């Protein structure tokens, strides 16, 4: 069956960059996901960020076992340290005019490349991003992460719809190599542990305008859920820590408003000390909160085929203010750690 003109992908060359560090358990699943992609031809550049496990040897074995003419695999060593340096190392090796990035713990949809190339047919488009969702849901911690991802995706899509994008994930992201180099990549923010996605998004938006960006709502990438609350707090604190680094009033405001909303609900506990009228106000506020979050986030997750029991939305709505306060405090005052490194190693 022939494709319509609107659905014919761009014929530009394409490279996929995968920075990794200590990903022995995840690399085989990602590799299988890459082999299952429909589009041909393309290259995959793995950038080893000084791994301390057997992931590099495993990856070399997988490449030898799956040599094929229509996918070009290569592994290179990060010339510096950290994810930003790894991406820059990979960019200079990549042959593609279009660059896609993902993480080593992700699974990709089979039409992942085509969805990007169809949109990149518009030569004005310089940057695209898509949704990311944790894939496990066997316990409350994993369900909590999916519900939280729903709120993240809602805010992300809202920013792109207004041509004022302010957040995205490097686990599902693409851009023109020329644009990456033109805006100076990560110059000026390499000292920060996080932000390889949002710093680049901000630079490209400033250089080309919000209309040069886009969001591929239906092009979902699935990532691995964090296995403990401690790991989840650490990851989210690392993400939250980059908001104060943007030197932008709008970014600061977008970070502050959700935090203040959660503080308001925590503060509403004081109504309980004001007698029966205070209790009524307290229960009314929290009932509205729970119902709205259930309806809005439930609809977001439903679009991706995810359905959770009402009790999980109730629990998440109750826990979330305490969770946000904890993450915010850790991001502001704690030591940010990732892959065996901490923020002070990059300053």
PAZAPA-4460 file (N, C-alpha, C; in steps of 0.05 Angstrom, whole numbers, plus 32768, in hexadecimal, padded with zeros to 4 digits):
% residues 347
    n_x    n_y    n_z   ca_x   ca_y   ca_z    c_x    c_y    c_z   seq   type   mol
   8011   7FE8   8000   8000   8000   8000   8012   8019   8000     1      X     A
   800D   802B   7FEE   801D   8043   7FEC   8017   8056   8003     2      X     A
   802C   8066   800A   8029   8079   8020   8020   8094   8014     3      X     A
   8010   80A3   8024   8009   80BE   801B   8022   80CF   801D     4      X     A
   8022   80E6   800F   803A   80F8   800E   8040   8101   802A     5      X     A
   802C   8105   803B   8031   810F   8056   803F   80FB   8068     6      X     A
   803D   80E1   8061   8048   80CC   8072   8062   80C0   8068     7      X     A
   806D   80CC   8052   8086   80C2   8048   809D   80CE   8058     8      X     A
   80AE   80BE   8063   80C4   80C8   8074   80D8   80D8   8063     9      X     A
   80E7   80E9   8071   80FD   80F7   8064   8112   80E2   805D    10      X     A
   8121   80E8   8048   8136   80D5   803F   8152   80DD   804A    11      X     A
   8152   80EF   805E   816B   80F8   806A   8178   80E1   807A    12      X     A
   8193   80E1   807B   81A1   80CD   808B   819B   80D0   80A8    13      X     A
   819C   80BA   80B7   8194   80BB   80D3   81A7   80AB   80E4    14      X     A
   81AE   80B6   80FC   81BE   80A9   8110   81AF   80A9   812A    15      X     A
   81B2   8092   8139   81A7   8090   8154   81BE   8090   8167    16      X     A
   81BD   80A1   817B   81D2   80A3   8190   81C8   8096   81A9    17      X     A
   81D8   8084   81B5   81D0   8078   81CE   81E8   807A   81E2    18      X     A
   81E8   808E   81F2   81FD   808F   8208   81F6   807A   821D    19      X     A
   820A   806D   8228   8204   8059   823D   821B   8058   8251    20      X     A
   8213   8051   8269   8226   804D   827F   821A   8039   8292    21      X     A
   8228   8022   8295   8220   800D   82A8   8203   8004   82A2    22      X     A
   81FF   7FFA   8289   81E4   7FF2   8280   81E4   7FD5   8277    23      X     A
   81F3   7FC4   8284   81F5   7FA8   827C   81DA   7F9A   827A    24      X     A
   81C8   7F9F   828D   81AE   7F91   828D   819B   7F9C   8277    25      X     A
   819E   7FB5   8270   818B   7FC2   825E   8193   7FC1   8240    26      X     A
   81AC   7FBF   823A   81B5   7FC1   821E   81A9   7FAB   820C    27      X     A
   81A7   7F92   8214   819B   7F7E   8202   817F   7F84   81F9    28      X     A
   816E   7F8F   820B   8153   7F96   8204   8152   7FAD   81F1    29      X     A
   8162   7FC1   81F6   8163   7FD8   81E3   816D   7FCE   81C8    30      X     A
   8181   7FBD   81C8   818D   7FB4   81AF   8178   7FA5   819E    31      X     A
   8168   7F94   81AB   8153   7F86   819D   813E   7F9A   8192    32      X     A
   8139   7FAF   81A2   8126   7FC3   8199   8130   7FD2   8180    33      X     A
   814A   7FD7   817F   8156   7FE4   8168   8154   7FD2   814F    34      X     A
   8159   7FB8   8153   8158   7FA6   813C   813C   7FA4   8131    35      X     A
   8128   7FA9   8142   810C   7FA6   8139   8101   7FBF   812C    36      X     A
   8110   7FD4   812A   8107   7FED   811D   8102   7FE8   8100    37      X     A
   80EC   7FF3   80F5   80E4   7FEE   80DA   80F6   7FFC   80C5    38      X     A
   80FE   8014   80CC   810D   8025   80B8   8129   801A   80B3    39      X     A
   8131   801C   809A   814C   8016   8091   8154   802B   807C    40      X     A
   816C   8034   807B   8184   802E   8089   8188   8043   809F    41      X     A
   8198   803C   80B4   819F   8050   80C8   81B7   8045   80D7    42      X     A
   81C3   8057   80E7   81DA   804F   80F8   81D3   8053   8115    43      X     A
   81E0   8043   8126   81DD   8046   8143   81F9   804A   814E    44      X     A
   81FD   8060   815D   8217   8065   816A   8213   8063   8188    45      X     A
   821F   804E   8194   8220   804B   81B1   8238   805A   81BC    46      X     A
   8233   806A   81D0   8249   8079   81DC   824C   8070   81F9    47      X     A
   8263   8062   81FE   8268   8057   8219   8273   806D   822B    48      X     A
   8264   8074   8240   826C   8089   8252   827B   807D   826A    49      X     A
   8291   806F   8264   82A3   8064   8278   8295   8050   828A    50      X     A
   8288   803D   827E   8279   8028   828D   828C   8018   829E    51      X     A
   8282   800F   82B5   8292   7FFF   82C8   8287   7FE3   82CA    52      X     A
   8274   7FDB   82B9   826A   7FC0   82B8   8272   7FB3   829E    53      X     A
   8264   7F9D   8297   826B   7F8D   827F   825A   7F95   8267    54      X     A
   824D   7FAD   8269   823B   7FB5   8254   8248   7FB9   8239    55      X     A
   8260   7FC4   8239   826F   7FC8   8220   8275   7FAE   8212    56      X     A
   827E   7F9A   8220   8285   7F80   8214   826B   7F73   820A    57      X     A
   8255   7F75   8219   823C   7F69   8210   8233   7F76   81F6    58      X     A
   8235   7F91   81F5   822C   7F9F   81DD   823D   7F97   81C5    59      X     A
   8257   7F95   81C9   8268   7F8C   81B3   8260   7F71   81A9    60      X     A
   8259   7F5F   81BB   8250   7F44   81B3   8236   7F45   81A3    61      X     A
   8224   7F56   81AC   820A   7F58   819F   820D   7F63   8182    62      X     A
   821F   7F75   817F   8224   7F81   8164   8230   7F6C   8151    63      X     A
   8243   7F5D   815B   824F   7F48   814B   823A   7F33   8143    64      X     A
   8228   7F2C   8156   8214   7F17   8150   81FE   7F21   813E    65      X     A
   81FB   7F3B   813C   81E4   7F45   812C   81EE   7F58   8115    66      X     A
   8205   7F52   810A   820E   7F62   80F4   81FB   7F60   80DD    67      X     A
   81F4   7F77   80D2   81E2   7F77   80BB   81E8   7F90   80AB    68      X     A
   81E2   7F90   8091   81EA   7FA5   807F   81D9   7FBE   8083    69      X     A
   81C0   7FBB   808D   81AE   7FD2   808D   81AF   7FE2   80A8    70      X     A
   81BE   7FD9   80BB   81C2   7FE8   80D4   81E0   7FE9   80DA    71      X     A
   81EA   8001   80DD   8206   8005   80E3   820A   800B   8100    72      X     A
   8216   7FF9   810F   821B   7FFC   812B   8238   8004   8130    73      X     A
   823C   8016   8144   8257   801D   814C   8257   8023   816A    74      X     A
   826D   801F   8177   8271   8025   8194   8289   8038   8196    75      X     A
   8286   804E   81A4   829C   8060   81A8   829D   8067   81C6    76      X     A
   82B4   8071   81CE   82B8   8079   81EA   82B2   8097   81ED    77      X     A
   82A5   809E   8203   82A1   80BA   8209   82BC   80C8   820C    78      X     A
   82BF   80DE   81FE   82D9   80ED   8200   82DA   80FD   821A    79      X     A
   82C3   8102   8226   82C3   8110   8240   82B6   80FF   8255    80      X     A
   82A5   810C   8265   8297   80FE   827A   827B   8109   827C    81      X     A
   8267   80F7   827E   824B   8100   8281   823C   80FD   8266    82      X     A
   8222   8100   8268   8211   80FB   8251   8214   8110   823B    83      X     A
   8217   8129   8243   821A   813E   822F   8233   813A   821F    84      X     A
   8249   8134   822C   8262   812E   821E   825F   8116   820C    85      X     A
   8250   8102   8215   824B   80EA   8205   823C   80F0   81EC    86      X     A
   8227   8101   81EE   8217   8108   81D7   8229   8118   81C3    87      X     A
   8239   812B   81CD   824A   813A   81BB   825E   8128   81AD    88      X     A
   8269   8115   81BC   827B   8101   81B0   826D   80F2   819A    89      X     A
   8255   80EA   819F   8246   80DB   818B   823E   80EB   8173    90      X     A
   8237   8105   8177   8230   8116   8161   8246   8119   814D    91      X     A
   825E   811B   8156   8275   811F   8144   827C   8105   8135    92      X     A
   8272   80EF   813F   8276   80D5   8131   825F   80CF   811E    93      X     A
   8247   80D9   8125   822F   80D2   8116   8230   80DC   80F9    94      X     A
   8226   80CC   80E7   8225   80D4   80CB   820A   80DF   80C3    95      X     A
   81F6   80DC   80D4   81DB   80E4   80CC   81D6   8102   80CD    96      X     A
   81C5   810B   80BB   81BC   8127   80BB   81A7   812B   80D2    97      X     A
   8198   8115   80D7   8185   8115   80ED   8190   8103   8103    98      X     A
   818F   810D   811C   8199   80FE   8133   8182   80F9   8146    99      X     A
   817E   80DF   814D   816B   80D8   8162   817B   80CE   817A   100      X     A
   8170   80D3   8192   817D   80C9   81AA   8169   80B9   81BB   101      X     A
   8174   80A5   81C9   8164   8096   81DC   8177   808C   81F2   102      X     A
   816B   807F   8206   817B   8075   821C   817D   8057   821B   103      X     A
   8191   804C   8229   8197   8030   8228   8181   801F   8235   104      X     A
   8170   802B   8246   815C   801B   8254   8140   801E   8246   105      X     A
   8140   8026   822D   8127   802B   821F   8120   8015   820B   106      X     A
   8106   8014   8204   80FC   8004   81EE   80EE   8016   81DA   107      X     A
   80F3   8012   81C1   80EA   8024   81AC   80D3   8017   819C   108      X     A
   80C0   8027   8194   80AB   801C   8182   80B7   8017   8166   109      X     A
   80AB   8003   8158   80B7   7FFB   813F   80B8   8011   812A   110      X     A
   80A5   8024   812B   80A4   803A   8118   80B0   8054   8123   111      X     A
   80C2   8051   8136   80CD   8068   8144   80DB   807B   8130   112      X     A
   80EC   8070   811F   80FB   8081   810C   80E9   808E   80F8   113      X     A
   80D6   807F   80ED   80C4   808B   80D8   80B5   80A3   80E3   114      X     A
   80AB   80A1   80FC   809C   80B7   8108   80AD   80D0   8108   115      X     A
   80C6   80CE   810E   80D8   80E5   810E   80DD   80EF   80F2   116      X     A
   80E3   80DD   80E0   80EB   80E6   80C5   80D4   80F2   80B5   117      X     A
   80BB   80E9   80BB   80A4   80F6   80AE   80A2   8113   80B6   118      X     A
   80A6   8119   80D0   80A5   8135   80DA   80BD   8145   80D0   119      X     A
   80D5   8138   80CE   80ED   8147   80C6   80ED   814D   80A8   120      X     A
   80D8   8143   809A   80D5   814B   807D   80D2   8169   807B   121      X     A
   80C6   8175   808F   80C4   8192   8091   80E0   819D   8098   122      X     A
   80EC   81AB   8086   8108   81B4   808A   8109   81CA   80A0   123      X     A
   80F3   81D5   80A7   80F3   81E9   80BD   80F5   81DC   80D8   124      X     A
   80EE   81C3   80DA   80EF   81B5   80F4   810C   81AE   80FB   125      X     A
   8114   81B6   8112   8130   81B2   811B   8131   819E   8133   126      X     A
   811B   819C   8141   811C   818C   815A   8101   817F   815F   127      X     A
   8101   8165   8165   80E9   8157   816C   80ED   8146   8185   128      X     A
   80D7   8142   8193   80D8   8131   81AB   80BF   8121   81AC   129      X     A
   80BF   810C   81BC   80A8   80FB   81BF   80A5   80F2   81DC   130      X     A
   808E   80E5   81E2   8089   80DD   81FE   809A   80C6   8207   131      X     A
   809E   80C4   8221   80AC   80AE   822E   809B   80A5   8245   132      X     A
   8099   808A   8249   8089   807F   825E   8097   8067   826A   133      X     A
   8097   8064   8284   80A2   804C   8291   8090   8035   828A   134      X     A
   809C   801D   8286   808C   8007   827B   8082   7FF3   8290   135      X     A
   808E   7FF2   82A8   8085   7FDF   82BC   806D   7FEA   82CC   136      X     A
   805C   7FD8   82D5   8045   7FE0   82E5   803B   7FC9   82F7   137      X     A
   804E   7FBB   8304   8047   7FA4   8314   8043   7FAB   8332   138      X     A
   804A   7FC3   833A   8046   7FCB   8356   8040   7FE9   8357   139      X     A
   803B   7FF3   836F   8032   800F   8371   8048   8022   8369   140      X     A
   8061   801D   8370   8077   802F   8368   8078   8032   834A   141      X     A
   8075   801C   833B   8076   801E   831E   805D   802C   8313   142      X     A
   8046   8028   831F   802E   8036   8316   8030   8053   831C   143      X     A
   803B   805A   8334   803F   8076   833B   8050   8084   8326   144      X     A
   8065   8077   831C   8076   8083   8308   8067   8088   82ED   145      X     A
   8055   8075   82E6   8046   807A   82CD   8033   8091   82D0   146      X     A
   8026   8093   82E7   8014   80AA   82EC   8023   80C4   82EC   147      X     A
   803A   80C4   82F8   804B   80DC   82F8   8054   80E3   82DC   148      X     A
   805C   80CE   82CD   8064   80D3   82B1   804D   80E0   82A2   149      X     A
   8034   80D8   82A8   801D   80E5   829B   801D   8103   829E   150      X     A
   8023   810C   82B6   8023   8129   82BB   803B   8136   82AC   151      X     A
   8052   8129   82AB   8069   8133   829C   8062   8136   827E   152      X     A
   8055   8121   8273   804F   8121   8257   803A   8137   8250   153      X     A
   8028   813C   8263   8014   8151   825F   8021   816C   825D   154      X     A
   8033   8172   826F   8041   818C   826F   8053   818E   8256   155      X     A
   8060   8178   824F   8072   8179   8237   8062   817F   821E   156      X     A
   804C   8171   821A   803C   8176   8202   8030   8192   8202   157      X     A
   8029   819C   8219   801E   81B7   821B   8032   81CC   8211   158      X     A
   804B   81C9   821A   8060   81DC   8211   8065   81DC   81F3   159      X     A
   8066   81C4   81E8   806A   81C2   81CB   8052   81CD   81BB   160      X     A
   803A   81C8   81C6   8022   81D2   81B8   8021   81F0   81B6   161      X     A
   802D   81FE   81CA   802E   821B   81CA   8047   8226   81BC   162      X     A
   8057   8214   81B0   8070   821C   81A3   8083   8229   81B7   163      X     A
   8080   8221   81D1   8092   822A   81E6   809A   8212   81F7   164      X     A
   80A8   81FF   81EA   80AF   81E6   81F8   80C3   81EC   820E   165      X     A
   80C0   81DE   8225   80D2   81E3   823B   80DC   81C9   8247   166      X     A
   80D2   81B2   823E   80DC   8199   8249   80D9   8183   8234   167      X     A
   80EA   816F   8236   80EA   8157   8225   80FD   8143   8231   168      X     A
   80FF   812C   8224   8110   8117   822E   8123   810D   8218   169      X     A
   813D   810B   821E   8150   8101   820B   814C   80E4   8205   170      X     A
   813B   80D6   8213   8135   80BA   820D   8124   80B8   81F4   171      X     A
   8118   80CE   81EA   8108   80CE   81D2   810A   80EA   81C6   172      X     A
   811F   80EE   81B6   8125   8109   81AD   8134   8108   8192   173      X     A
   812F   811C   8181   813E   811D   8168   8142   813A   815F   174      X     A
   8158   813E   8150   815E   8159   8146   8171   8157   812E   175      X     A
   8173   816D   8120   8185   816F   810A   81A2   8173   8115   176      X     A
   81B4   8164   810B   81D0   8166   8114   81DA   8183   8110   177      X     A
   81D2   818F   80FA   81DA   81AA   80F4   81D1   81BE   8109   178      X     A
   81B8   81BA   8113   81AE   81CC   8128   81BD   81C8   8142   179      X     A
   81C3   81AF   8149   81D2   81A8   8161   81EC   81B7   8161   180      X     A
   81FA   81B6   814B   8215   81C3   8149   8212   81E2   8148   181      X     A
   81FE   81EB   813B   81FA   8208   8138   81F6   8216   8153   182      X     A
   81E6   8209   8165   81E0   8216   817E   81F5   8212   8193   183      X     A
   820A   8204   818C   8220   8200   819F   821C   81E9   81B2   184      X     A
   8209   81D7   81AB   8205   81BF   81BB   8202   81C6   81D9   185      X     A
   8214   81BC   81EA   8211   81BF   8207   8225   81D3   8212   186      X     A
   8230   81E4   8201   8242   81F8   820A   8234   820A   821F   187      X     A
   8241   820D   8236   8235   821E   824B   8227   820F   8260   188      X     A
   8221   81F5   825C   8213   81E6   8271   821E   81C9   8275   189      X     A
   8236   81C4   826B   8241   81AA   826E   8247   81A3   828B   190      X     A
   824A   81B7   829C   8251   81B3   82B8   823A   81A7   82C8   191      X     A
   8221   81A7   82BC   820A   819D   82CB   8205   8180   82C3   192      X     A
   81FE   8171   82D7   81FB   8154   82D4   81E3   814D   82C2   193      X     A
   81CE   815D   82C3   81B6   8156   82B3   81B1   816C   829E   194      X     A
   819C   8167   828E   8193   817C   827C   819D   8179   825F   195      X     A
   81A7   8161   8257   81B0   815E   823B   8199   8161   8228   196      X     A
   8180   815E   8231   8169   8161   821F   815E   817D   8220   197      X     A
   8158   8188   8237   814A   81A2   8239   815C   81B9   8232   198      X     A
   8176   81B8   8239   8188   81CD   8231   818A   81CF   8212   199      X     A
   818B   81B8   8205   818C   81B8   81E8   8172   81C3   81DC   200      X     A
   815B   81BA   81E7   8141   81C3   81DE   813F   81E1   81E0   201      X     A
   8148   81EC   81F7   8147   8209   81FB   8158   8218   81E7   202      X     A
   8171   820E   81E1   8182   821B   81CE   8177   821B   81B2   203      X     A
   816C   8204   81AA   8161   8203   818F   8148   8214   818C   204      X     A
   8138   8215   81A1   8120   8226   81A1   8127   8243   819E   205      X     A
   813B   824B   81AD   8144   8267   81AC   8150   826E   8190   206      X     A
   815E   825B   8184   816B   8260   816B   8157   825F   8153   207      X     A
   8144   824D   8154   8133   8249   813D   8115   8250   8142   208      X     A
   810E   8254   815B   80F2   8259   8162   80E3   8240   8169   209      X     A
   80CD   8243   8179   80BE   822C   8182   80B1   821C   816B   210      X     A
   80AC   822A   8155   809F   821C   813E   80B2   8208   8131   211      X     A
   80CC   8209   8137   80DF   81F6   812C   80E1   81DD   813C   212      X     A
   80D0   81DA   8150   80CF   81C2   8161   80B4   81B4   815E   213      X     A
   80B3   819B   8167   809A   818D   8165   809A   8176   8179   214      X     A
   8082   816B   817E   807E   8156   8191   806F   813F   8184   215      X     A
   807A   8127   8184   806E   8110   8177   805E   8100   818C   216      X     A
   8046   8108   8191   8036   80FD   81A7   8033   80DE   81A5   217      X     A
   8030   80D3   818D   802C   80B7   818A   8045   80A6   8189   218      X     A
   805C   80B2   818B   8075   80A3   8188   8082   809D   81A3   219      X     A
   8075   808B   81B2   807D   8085   81CD   8095   8074   81D0   220      X     A
   80A8   807B   81E1   80BE   806B   81E9   80BA   8062   8206   221      X     A
   80BF   8048   820B   80BB   803D   8226   80D5   803A   8234   222      X     A
   80D6   8044   824C   80EF   8043   825C   80EB   8031   8275   223      X     A
   8100   802B   8282   80FF   801A   8299   80F8   802A   82B2   224      X     A
   80E5   8020   82C2   80DE   802E   82DB   80F4   802B   82EF   225      X     A
   80F6   803F   8301   8108   803C   8317   80FE   8027   832A   226      X     A
   8110   8017   8336   8108   8000   8346   8104   8006   8363   227      X     A
   810E   801D   836D   810A   8024   8389   8102   8042   838B   228      X     A
   80F6   8049   83A1   80EE   8065   83A6   8107   8076   83A7   229      X     A
   811C   806C   83B3   8135   807C   83B5   8140   8082   839A   230      X     A
   8140   806F   8388   814A   8074   836D   8138   8087   835E   231      X     A
   811E   8085   8363   810B   8097   8356   810F   80B4   835F   232      X     A
   8112   80B8   8379   8118   80D2   8384   8131   80DE   8378   233      X     A
   8146   80CD   8377   815F   80D6   836C   815D   80DF   834F   234      X     A
   814F   80CF   833F   814B   80D6   8323   813C   80F0   831F   235      X     A
   8125   80F2   832E   8115   810A   832B   8122   8123   8335   236      X     A
   8132   8120   834B   8141   8137   8355   8156   8140   8341   237      X     A
   8162   812D   8333   8175   8134   831E   8167   8143   8308   238      X     A
   814F   813A   8300   8140   8149   82EC   8139   8165   82F5   239      X     A
   812F   8166   830E   8125   8180   8319   813C   8194   831C   240      X     A
   8154   818A   8321   816A   819C   8326   8171   81AE   830F   241      X     A
   816A   81A6   82F6   8172   81B6   82DF   8160   81CF   82DB   242      X     A
   8149   81D0   82E8   8137   81E7   82E4   8144   8201   82ED   243      X     A
   8152   8200   8303   815E   8219   830D   8176   8222   82FC   244      X     A
   817F   8211   82E9   8197   8217   82D9   8190   8225   82BF   245      X     A
   8176   8227   82B8   816F   8232   829E   8171   8250   829D   246      X     A
   8174   825E   82B3   8175   827B   82B4   815E   8288   82A4   247      X     A
   8146   827C   82A8   812F   8285   8299   8117   8288   82AD   248      X     A
   810A   829E   82AC   80F3   82A3   82BD   80DD   828F   82B8   249      X     A
   80D8   8289   829E   80C2   8276   8297   80C8   825A   82A2   250      X     A
   80E1   8252   829F   80E8   8237   82AA   80E5   8237   82C8   251      X     A
   80EE   824C   82D5   80EC   824D   82F3   80CF   824D   82FB   252      X     A
   80BE   825B   82ED   80A2   825C   82F3   8095   8241   82F0   253      X     A
   809B   8234   82D9   808F   821A   82D4   8098   8205   82E9   254      X     A
   80B0   8208   82F3   80B9   81F6   8308   80AC   81FD   8323   255      X     A
   80A8   8217   8328   809F   8220   8342   8081   821B   8346   256      X     A
   8071   821F   8331   8054   821D   8334   804B   8202   833E   257      X     A
   8053   81EB   8331   804B   81D1   833B   8054   81CD   8358   258      X     A
   806C   81D7   835F   8076   81D4   837A   8065   81E3   838E   259      X     A
   805D   81FB   8386   804C   820B   8398   8030   81FF   839B   260      X     A
   8026   81F3   8385   800C   81E6   8387   800C   81CF   839B   261      X     A
   8022   81BF   839A   8024   81A9   83AC   8028   81B3   83C9   262      X     A
   8037   81C9   83CC   8039   81D5   83E7   801E   81DF   83F1   263      X     A
   800E   81E9   83DF   7FF3   81F3   83E8   7FE3   81DB   83F3   264      X     A
   7FE4   81C5   83E5   7FD4   81AE   83EF   7FDF   81A3   8409   265      X     A
   7FFA   81A3   840C   8005   819B   8425   7FFD   81AF   843B   266      X     A
   7FFD   81C9   8434   7FF4   81DD   8448   7FD7   81DB   844F   267      X     A
   7FC7   81CF   843D   7FAA   81CD   8443   7FA4   81BB   845A   268      X     A
   7FB9   81AB   8462   7FB5   819A   847A   7FAE   81AB   8493   269      X     A
   7FB6   81C4   8492   7FB0   81D6   84A9   7F93   81DB   84AC   270      X     A
   7F83   81D8   8496   7F66   81DC   8498   7F59   81C8   84AC   271      X     A
   7F66   81B2   84AF   7F5B   819D   84C1   7F5A   81A6   84DE   272      X     A
   7F69   81BA   84E5   7F69   81C4   8501   7F55   81DB   8505   273      X     A
   7F44   81E0   84F0   7F32   81F7   84F2   7F15   81EE   84F6   274      X     A
   7F11   81D6   8500   7EF6   81CD   8505   7EEA   81C0   84ED   275      X     A
   7ECF   81BB   84EF   7EC1   81AC   84DA   7EC2   81BB   84BF   276      X     A
   7EC1   81D6   84BF   7EC1   81E5   84A6   7EDC   81E2   8498   277      X     A
   7EF1   81E3   84A8   7F0C   81DF   849D   7F0F   81C3   8491   278      X     A
   7F04   81AF   849F   7F05   8194   8494   7EF6   8191   847A   279      X     A
   7EDF   819F   8478   7ED0   819F   845E   7EE1   81AB   8448   280      X     A
   7EEE   81C1   844E   7EFE   81CE   8439   7F15   81BC   8431   281      X     A
   7F22   81AF   8445   7F38   819D   8440   7F2F   8186   842D   282      X     A
   7F1A   8179   8435   7F11   8162   8425   7F07   816B   8409   283      X     A
   7EFC   8182   8407   7EF3   818C   83ED   7F0B   8191   83DB   284      X     A
   7F20   819E   83E5   7F37   81A4   83D5   7F45   818A   83CB   285      X     A
   7F48   8177   83DD   7F55   815F   83D5   7F44   814D   83C3   286      X     A
   7F2A   814E   83C6   7F18   813F   83B4   7F1A   814A   8398   287      X     A
   7F1A   8165   8396   7F1D   8171   837B   7F38   8169   836F   288      X     A
   7F4D   816B   837E   7F67   8164   8375   7F68   8147   836A   289      X     A
   7F5D   8134   837A   7F5E   8118   8372   7F4E   8113   8359   290      X     A
   7F36   811F   8358   7F25   811B   8341   7F30   8126   8327   291      X     A
   7F3C   813E   8329   7F47   814B   8311   7F5F   813B   8307   292      X     A
   7F70   8133   831A   7F88   8124   8312   7F81   8109   8306   293      X     A
   7F6D   80FC   8312   7F64   80E2   8307   7F59   80E6   82EB   294      X     A
   7F4A   80FA   82E6   7F3E   80FD   82CB   7F53   8105   82B7   295      X     A
   7F63   8119   82BD   7F77   8123   82AA   7F8D   810F   82A4   296      X     A
   7F9A   8105   82B9   7FB0   80F3   82B5   7FA6   80D8   82AB   297      X     A
   7F8F   80D0   82B4   7F83   80B7   82AA   7F7F   80B8   828C   298      X     A
   7F77   80CF   8282   7F73   80D2   8265   7F8E   80D2   8256   299      X     A
   7FA2   80DE   8262   7FBD   80DE   8255   7FC7   80C1   8253   300      X     A
   7FC5   80B2   8269   7FD0   8097   8269   7FBF   8085   8257   301      X     A
   7FA5   808A   8255   7F94   807A   8244   7F9C   807C   8227   302      X     A
   7FA6   8093   821F   7FAF   8096   8203   7FC7   8084   81FD   303      X     A
   7FD5   807A   8211   7FEB   8068   820D   7FE5   804C   8216   304      X     A
   7FCB   8046   8219   7FC2   802B   821F   7FC6   8023   823C   305      X     A
   7FC9   8037   824E   7FCE   8031   826A   7FB5   8037   827B   306      X     A
   7FAD   8023   828A   7F95   8027   829B   7F9B   801E   82B7   307      X     A
   7F96   802F   82CA   7F9C   8029   82E6   7F82   802C   82F7   308      X     A
   7F81   801D   830D   7F6A   801F   831F   7F69   803A   832D   309      X     A
   7F51   8041   8334   7F4D   805B   8340   7F5D   805E   835A   310      X     A
   7F61   8048   8368   7F6F   8049   8382   7F8C   8053   837E   311      X     A
   7F98   804D   8367   7FB3   8056   8362   7FB4   8074   835D   312      X     A
   7FA0   807F   8350   7F9F   809C   834C   7F9A   80AA   8367   313      X     A
   7F8A   809D   8378   7F84   80A8   8392   7F9E   80A9   83A3   314      X     A
   7FAC   8093   83A4   7FC5   8091   83B3   7FDA   80A5   83A9   315      X     A
   7FDC   80A7   838E   7FF0   80B8   8382   7FEA   80D5   8388   316      X     A
   7FD0   80DC   8387   7FC8   80F8   838C   7FCE   8100   83A9   317      X     A
   7FCB   80ED   83BB   7FD1   80F2   83D7   7FEF   80F4   83DC   318      X     A
   7FFE   80E2   83D0   801B   80E1   83D4   802B   80F7   83C5   319      X     A
   8020   8100   83AF   8030   8110   839D   803A   812A   83A9   320      X     A
   802B   8139   83B9   8035   8151   83C5   804E   814C   83D7   321      X     A
   804D   8137   83E6   8064   8130   83F7   807C   8128   83E6   322      X     A
   8076   8119   83D0   808B   8111   83BD   8098   8129   83B0   323      X     A
   8088   813B   83A6   8093   8153   8399   80A4   8164   83AC   324      X     A
   809B   8167   83C4   80AA   8176   83D8   80C5   8169   83DD   325      X     A
   80C5   814F   83E0   80DE   8141   83E4   80F1   8144   83CD   326      X     A
   80E7   8140   83B4   80F8   8143   839C   8102   8160   839A   327      X     A
   80F1   8173   839F   80FA   818F   839D   8110   8196   83B1   328      X     A
   810D   818C   83C9   8122   8192   83DD   813C   8184   83D6   329      X     A
   813A   816C   83CC   8152   815D   83C4   8160   816A   83AC   330      X     A
   8150   8174   8399   815B   8181   8382   8169   819C   8389   331      X     A
   815D   81AA   839D   8168   81C4   83A4   8180   81C2   83B6   332      X     A
   8180   81AE   83C8   8195   81AE   83DD   81A5   8194   83DE   333      X     A
   819C   817F   83D0   81AA   8166   83D2   81BF   8163   83BD   334      X     A
   81CF   814D   83C0   81E4   8147   83AC   81D7   8135   8396   335      X     A
   81D8   813E   837D   81CC   812F   8368   81DF   8119   835E   336      X     A
   81D5   8101   835D   81E5   80EA   8354   81D9   80DC   833C   337      X     A
   81EB   80D1   832B   81E1   80C2   8314   81F8   80B1   830A   338      X     A
   81F2   8097   8306   8205   8084   82FB   821F   8083   830A   339      X     A
   821D   8085   8324   8236   8084   8334   8245   809E   8336   340      X     A
   8239   80B3   832B   8246   80CD   832C   8234   80E1   833B   341      X     A
   8240   80F7   8344   8230   810C   8350   8235   8126   8344   342      X     A
   8224   813A   834A   8225   8154   833C   8240   8162   8340   343      X     A
   824E   815D   8356   8267   816B   835B   827D   8163   8347   344      X     A
   827A   814B   833B   828E   8142   8328   828D   8150   830D   345      X     A
   8279   8160   8309   8275   816E   82F0   827A   818C   82F3   346      X     A
   8280   8195   830B   8283   81B2   8310   82A1   81BA   8312   347      X     A
***
